[in-house]
Each structure stands twice: as structure tokens, then as C-alpha cells.
């Protein structure tokens, strides 16, 4: 049980795409284990979860604007860049 709890706690403080689902799963897990213990643990980890969710949403704004189909080339004027132009 302790190992599962540690994995959930690590997952909910990591800003990823599924952080909200991890939080719901963690709440359900804690409530299924005990009724008294979850209140303290959930109140301790809720600010950390909210911070991770805010960080993910902020990062998502920047990643959403990236065109993943662009080809990266060396800067113009560098020796590699000039050789690429003459291929």
C-alpha cells in the first residue's frame, strides 16, 4: 500500500497531461484504504496538485504553438548552414 501511495503522490505533483485523472484516482485510492487518513493526506497534497495542474496548463500554451512539422537547419552564415544551401 505504501508503494502505491508513493507512486500516486509522485504522479500528482508532476505536471503532465493526465494530472487531473491521477488526482481523482488518488482520492479514490485513499478513500478506499481508510476514512480517517485521507483527509490529512489529501489536504497536504492538494496545493501541490493544484500547482502541478497550473504549471501544466502554462506549459501547454507554449507547446501548443510549436509547429512540429518544421525542419531544423543550421543558422545562415555558419559553415554548416552554407553547405546545406549548396546541396
Backbone bond lengths (Angstrom), bond angles and torsions (degrees), N, CA, C in turn:
res aa  C-N    CA-C-N  psi(-1)  N-CA   C-N-CA  omega(-1)  CA-C   N-CA-C  phi
1 X - - - 1.449 - - 1.522 112.45 -
2 X 1.319 115.22 -40.29 1.459 119.21 -177.60 1.519 110.45 -65.01
3 X 1.338 117.05 -38.33 1.468 120.05 179.27 1.524 111.15 -66.04
4 X 1.313 116.64 -40.93 1.467 120.30 178.26 1.515 109.70 -63.40
5 X 1.306 116.79 -41.90 1.466 121.71 178.90 1.532 110.46 -60.99
6 X 1.321 117.52 -43.35 1.469 121.56 -179.94 1.524 111.16 -63.18
7 X 1.332 116.43 -39.85 1.471 119.90 178.79 1.522 110.12 -64.52
8 X 1.321 117.20 -45.90 1.467 120.14 177.41 1.524 111.22 -60.25
9 X 1.326 116.92 -43.99 1.454 120.26 -177.97 1.518 111.39 -64.82
10 X 1.316 117.53 -35.19 1.462 120.38 176.59 1.528 110.72 -70.43
11 X 1.333 116.40 -38.22 1.468 120.86 -178.47 1.523 112.26 -67.13
12 X 1.330 117.10 -37.10 1.471 118.41 -174.82 1.522 112.96 -79.82
13 X 1.317 118.54 -12.17 1.469 119.51 176.66 1.523 111.46 -102.05
14 X 1.339 117.19 2.44 1.457 122.21 178.26 1.526 108.54 -98.46
15 X 1.332 118.25 121.64 1.472 119.94 -177.47 1.527 111.73 -73.73
16 X 1.338 116.04 93.24 1.461 122.15 179.39 1.519 110.00 -125.96
17 X 1.319 114.45 174.61 1.463 121.59 -177.14 1.529 112.40 -60.61
18 X 1.317 117.88 -35.63 1.460 121.19 -174.35 1.522 113.23 -103.90
19 X 1.312 118.86 26.45 1.468 121.33 -176.19 1.528 111.70 -62.61
20 X 1.312 118.45 -34.09 1.461 120.67 179.58 1.525 111.21 -69.45
21 X 1.336 116.86 -39.26 1.460 120.67 176.90 1.529 110.82 -66.85
22 X 1.339 116.17 -39.01 1.470 120.27 177.13 1.532 110.41 -60.99
23 X 1.323 116.30 -40.02 1.471 119.70 -179.71 1.528 110.37 -64.22
24 X 1.326 117.84 -44.96 1.465 120.60 178.65 1.529 110.98 -61.98
25 X 1.328 116.16 -42.73 1.465 120.04 178.24 1.527 111.07 -63.46
26 X 1.328 116.26 -40.17 1.466 120.51 178.94 1.529 110.99 -64.28
27 X 1.331 117.29 -43.11 1.463 120.50 177.10 1.530 110.98 -59.28
28 X 1.326 115.58 -45.74 1.465 119.65 179.81 1.528 111.07 -63.20
29 X 1.329 116.28 -40.89 1.462 120.41 178.75 1.519 110.92 -61.49
30 X 1.313 117.23 -49.79 1.462 121.08 -178.09 1.528 111.18 -63.23
31 X 1.321 117.25 -39.54 1.465 119.93 179.60 1.521 111.89 -69.95
32 X 1.325 117.50 -28.58 1.459 119.40 178.72 1.527 111.93 -77.31
33 X 1.336 116.99 -25.34 1.462 120.96 -179.14 1.522 110.63 -78.87
34 X 1.311 117.06 -47.05 1.464 121.14 -175.30 1.519 109.03 -157.42
35 X 1.312 116.54 157.77 1.467 120.34 178.18 1.521 111.90 -96.78
36 X 1.315 118.44 -29.40 1.463 121.44 -175.29 1.533 111.70 -85.43
37 X 1.309 117.32 -42.41 1.464 122.35 -175.12 1.528 113.91 -67.10
38 X 1.335 120.16 -38.55 1.473 119.69 -174.47 1.517 115.30 -59.04
39 X 1.309 118.51 -33.36 1.472 119.92 -177.11 1.525 111.32 -58.78
40 X 1.314 117.31 -43.82 1.461 120.72 179.32 1.515 112.41 -69.67
41 X 1.334 115.73 -44.52 1.468 119.35 -178.73 1.522 111.56 -67.92
42 X 1.324 116.51 -43.35 1.460 119.73 -179.15 1.524 111.27 -65.86
43 X 1.322 117.03 -39.08 1.467 119.04 178.89 1.526 110.62 -69.32
44 X 1.325 117.53 -28.11 1.468 120.73 177.72 1.527 111.33 -73.69
45 X 1.328 117.03 -37.92 1.459 120.43 -174.79 1.525 114.13 -94.68
46 X 1.303 118.66 -12.05 1.463 120.16 -179.20 1.531 112.89 -61.84
47 X 1.345 121.02 -43.99 1.476 119.32 176.64 1.536 112.43 -63.33
48 X 1.317 116.47 -35.76 1.467 120.12 178.42 1.525 110.31 -67.19
49 X 1.330 116.38 -40.76 1.465 120.76 176.99 1.532 110.65 -63.57
50 X 1.329 116.84 -44.33 1.470 119.61 -179.76 1.526 111.37 -63.47
51 X 1.318 116.74 -36.60 1.460 120.33 177.01 1.532 110.29 -66.16
52 X 1.321 117.67 -44.44 1.465 121.24 178.80 1.527 110.60 -61.94
53 X 1.328 116.97 -39.74 1.466 120.87 178.30 1.528 110.88 -64.99
54 X 1.324 117.25 -40.78 1.473 120.94 179.18 1.528 110.74 -66.74
55 X 1.317 117.40 -41.03 1.468 121.29 178.22 1.514 109.84 -63.36
56 X 1.329 117.63 -43.60 1.469 120.51 179.06 1.526 110.90 -60.87
57 X 1.310 117.21 -45.05 1.470 120.00 -179.21 1.528 111.48 -64.49
58 X 1.321 117.39 -36.19 1.465 120.78 178.06 1.532 110.17 -67.86
59 X 1.306 116.84 -43.97 1.472 120.57 178.79 1.522 111.13 -65.02
60 X 1.317 116.12 -36.09 1.460 121.19 -178.29 1.529 111.20 -59.93
61 X 1.328 117.33 -34.54 1.461 121.13 178.12 1.527 111.11 -60.26
62 X 1.337 116.20 -42.04 1.463 120.14 -177.38 1.520 111.53 -75.84
63 X 1.311 117.25 -40.75 1.457 120.97 -177.89 1.520 110.37 -69.19
64 X 1.322 116.93 -34.08 1.464 121.34 -179.54 1.534 111.61 -61.28
65 X 1.332 117.20 -30.21 1.460 121.44 -177.30 1.528 113.56 -82.31
66 X 1.318 118.57 -8.14 1.468 121.31 -177.86 1.516 109.85 -78.35
67 X 1.315 115.86 132.23 1.460 121.13 173.46 1.526 107.11 -90.59
68 X 1.317 116.62 103.83 1.464 121.95 -173.60 1.529 111.89 -74.63
69 X 1.340 119.30 -5.31 1.460 122.15 -179.23 1.524 112.95 -95.84
70 X 1.324 117.72 0.58 1.452 120.69 178.91 1.525 110.74 -73.95
71 X 1.334 115.65 147.28 1.454 121.21 177.03 1.524 108.22 -98.35
72 X 1.299 116.83 133.61 1.457 121.46 -179.88 1.523 108.49 -87.86
73 X 1.337 116.28 131.09 1.464 121.61 177.02 1.521 108.18 -128.68
74 X 1.320 116.80 153.96 1.472 119.26 177.77 1.529 110.62 -63.14
75 X 1.325 117.84 156.78 1.457 120.95 -179.35 1.527 111.78 -62.11
76 X 1.322 115.10 146.56 1.457 120.11 178.46 1.526 109.62 -65.65
77 X 1.311 116.16 136.64 1.459 121.12 178.74 1.515 112.65 102.18
78 X 1.292 118.26 -19.70 1.461 120.12 177.36 1.530 108.24 -80.26
79 X 1.312 118.24 155.68 1.470 119.97 -179.65 1.531 112.61 -55.18
80 X 1.309 117.12 -40.93 1.467 119.85 178.07 1.526 110.24 -67.27
81 X 1.322 117.19 -40.30 1.435 121.19 -179.82 1.521 112.63 -63.04
82 X 1.318 116.99 -40.23 1.467 121.34 179.14 1.518 109.75 -67.55
83 X 1.328 118.24 -40.87 1.463 120.29 -179.59 1.524 110.76 -66.62
84 X 1.309 118.64 -32.03 1.450 121.12 177.90 1.510 110.48 -67.48
85 X 1.337 117.54 -35.84 1.453 121.32 -179.94 1.522 112.85 -65.30
86 X 1.321 117.33 -29.14 1.457 120.59 -175.30 1.532 112.99 -99.15
87 X 1.295 118.12 17.59 1.478 120.09 177.91 1.478 111.62 -79.56
